[in-house]
Amino acid sequence: HLFEGYNATVLAYGQTGSGKTYSMGTLASGGDGVVPRAVAELFSRKARLKSEEVKIECSLMEVYNEEVRDLVTPQSKLAVREEGPNRVVVGGLSERAVETSEEVFELMRIGTQARATGATA
């Protein structure tokens, strides 16, 4: 339904050291995971839809020690709230328009550098 106007989210949840970075395929893990494959498919489909306008925006956030942080535009804690049934919003989370997979990977590089590191309590 992504190309019918719906949003999509890729989320990894688990304790520190459980393999989230590797499975998701962020740049720090070599890039063969879920996210690079999804990005490649997304832009491949966009290219096939030559007559339709498709807008792709990207946000990167992390939840670390119960604090939500924007990984592209550092700022104070973000607030998570519900806006109606089945709709969760992260207030203040930046969104960047992207035209190519390379732009997504550049945002991932920036986000990877901004991630918290260390053991959770």
C-alpha positions as CSV (number, residue, x, y, z in Angstrom):
1,H,0.0,0.0,0.0
2,L,3.0,2.3,0.2
3,F,2.4,3.7,-3.3
4,E,-1.2,4.3,-2.5
5,G,-0.4,7.1,-0.1
6,Y,0.4,5.2,3.0
7,N,3.4,5.6,5.3
8,A,5.9,2.9,6.1
9,T,8.1,2.3,9.1
10,V,11.1,0.1,9.5
11,L,11.7,-0.7,13.2
12,A,14.1,-2.8,15.1
13,Y,13.6,-3.5,18.8
14,G,15.7,-5.4,21.2
15,Q,18.4,-5.3,23.8
16,T,21.9,-4.0,23.2
17,G,24.0,-6.5,21.3
18,S,21.1,-8.5,20.0
19,G,21.9,-7.9,16.3
20,K,19.6,-5.0,15.3
21,T,22.2,-3.0,13.5
22,Y,23.4,-6.1,11.5
23,S,19.8,-7.2,10.6
24,M,18.7,-3.8,9.6
25,G,21.8,-3.3,7.5
26,T,22.8,0.1,8.6
27,L,26.1,1.3,7.1
28,A,28.0,0.3,10.2
29,S,27.1,-3.3,9.5
30,G,28.0,-3.5,5.8
31,G,24.7,-2.6,4.3
32,D,23.2,-5.9,3.3
33,G,20.2,-5.9,5.7
34,V,16.5,-5.0,5.5
35,V,16.9,-1.2,5.1
36,P,19.2,-1.1,2.0
37,R,17.1,-3.8,0.3
38,A,13.9,-1.9,1.1
39,V,15.4,1.4,-0.2
40,A,16.5,-0.3,-3.4
41,E,13.1,-1.7,-4.0
42,L,11.4,1.6,-3.2
43,F,13.3,3.5,-5.7
44,S,13.1,0.7,-8.3
45,R,9.3,0.9,-8.0
46,K,9.3,4.7,-8.1
47,A,11.3,4.5,-11.4
48,R,8.7,2.2,-12.9
49,L,5.8,4.6,-12.1
50,K,7.0,7.2,-14.5
51,S,3.6,8.9,-14.9
52,E,2.8,9.2,-11.2
53,E,4.2,11.7,-8.7
54,V,5.8,9.9,-5.8
55,K,7.2,11.8,-2.8
56,I,9.6,10.0,-0.5
57,E,10.6,11.4,2.8
58,C,13.0,9.9,5.4
59,S,13.3,10.2,9.1
60,L,15.7,8.5,11.4
61,M,15.2,8.2,15.2
62,E,16.3,6.0,18.0
63,V,14.7,5.1,21.3
64,Y,17.5,4.6,23.8
65,N,16.9,4.3,27.6
66,E,13.3,5.4,27.0
67,E,14.4,8.6,25.3
68,V,13.4,9.3,21.7
69,R,16.0,11.2,19.7
70,D,16.1,12.5,16.1
71,L,19.3,11.2,14.5
72,V,19.4,13.6,11.6
73,T,18.6,16.9,13.3
74,P,19.8,16.7,16.9
75,Q,17.5,18.4,19.4
76,S,15.9,17.9,22.8
77,K,13.8,14.8,23.6
78,L,11.0,14.1,21.2
79,A,7.4,13.4,22.3
80,V,5.6,10.3,21.2
81,R,1.8,10.6,21.1
82,E,-1.3,9.0,19.6
83,E,-3.4,11.0,17.1
84,G,-6.5,9.0,16.7
85,P,-6.9,5.2,16.3
86,N,-3.9,3.4,14.8
87,R,-1.8,6.6,14.4
88,V,1.3,7.3,16.5
89,V,3.2,10.5,15.9
90,V,6.7,11.6,17.0
91,G,6.3,15.3,17.5
92,G,9.2,17.3,16.2
93,L,10.9,14.5,14.2
94,S,12.6,15.9,11.1
95,E,11.6,14.6,7.7
96,R,13.9,15.0,4.7
97,A,12.7,14.7,1.1
98,V,14.9,12.2,-0.8
99,E,15.1,11.6,-4.5
100,T,17.7,8.8,-4.7
101,S,18.8,5.8,-2.6
102,E,22.2,7.6,-2.3
103,E,20.5,10.4,-0.4
104,V,18.9,7.9,2.0
105,F,22.2,6.3,2.6
106,E,23.8,9.7,3.3
107,L,21.1,10.3,5.9
108,M,21.8,6.8,7.3
109,R,25.5,7.7,7.6
110,I,24.6,10.9,9.5
111,G,22.2,9.0,11.7
112,T,24.6,6.2,12.4
113,Q,27.2,8.7,13.7
114,A,24.6,10.2,16.0
115,R,23.5,7.0,17.6
116,A,24.0,6.4,21.3
117,T,26.4,3.7,22.1
118,G,27.0,1.7,25.3
119,A,25.2,-0.8,27.4
120,T,21.7,-0.2,28.6
121,A,20.8,-0.6,32.3
